[in-house]
Amino acid sequence: MTITGFIGVYSDGTEAKIDAQGNNVAFSCNKCGHPVLAIAREHQRGYSSNNPAICQGCNEQYFIEVREKTEKIIINNVEEL
């Protein structure tokens, strides 16, 4: 799935500054600001809550939700489920 140019939003509705290229998205951890990388492919890190992308700064866990129609990436915190 190609997500280049999509916009990012954290699950609480605040804007997320992201860099989406191909099927990869980089974003800042909303707790410590460390960069996090997630991959929009099944069974890859950050694609689901079962295989989250983990912040290397504070160990916060994230997964992304891709909305192709609106070209948005929702960044969800696993702990908020």
N, C-alpha and C positions, 0 to 999 in steps of 0.2 A: 504494500500500500504506500503510495507516495503522498507525503504530507507537506511537501515543500511549500512555503508561503502561508501556511495555516497560522491563525492567531491562537494565543494561549490564554487560558483563564484558570485560576485556582478554583477548587470546588466551592469556596465561599463567595465566588463571584468577582474577586479582585483580578485585575489584569496581571498576566504573567508575561514577562519579557522572555521570549523563547527564541531559539534558533532551530527551525525545522528544516531538515535537508534530507531528501530521499525518504527513508522510513525511520530516520533518527530525529530525536528532538532533545535539545539541551535546554535546561532551565535552572533557575536558582532555587535552592532549598528555601522554603518560606519560613524556616526556623533560624537557620544560621547563615544563609546566603551562599553556601558552597555550591559549585556547579554539579548538576545531576544529569545523567544521560539515560533516556528510555528509548526503546525500539518498538515501533508500531508493527510488529509481526508476532503472530501467535507463538507461544513458547519462548519468547525472548524477554529479557529483563524489562520490567516496567509495563508489560502489556496487560497484566492482570494482577489482582491482589494476591494470587497464589505464587507469583514470581515477580516481586516488586523490584523497582530500581531503588538502590539504597544510597543515601547521602554518605559520602566518605568523611564528611565533617562532623556529623552528629548522629549518624545511623538512622535518621528518619526514613521511612519507607513510603514509596509512591508508586502509583500506577496511572497510566493515561487512558483516557476515553476519547476516541477519535470520532468526531461528528463530521462526516464527509459532506453532507448537504450544506452545512453552514461554514465549512472549512475552519472548524474550531477544534482545539485540543483541550480537554478538561483534565487538569492535574489533580488527582485525588490522593489524599493522605490515607494510608491503610488504617491508621489508628482511629480515624473518624468514621469508620464503617460501623 
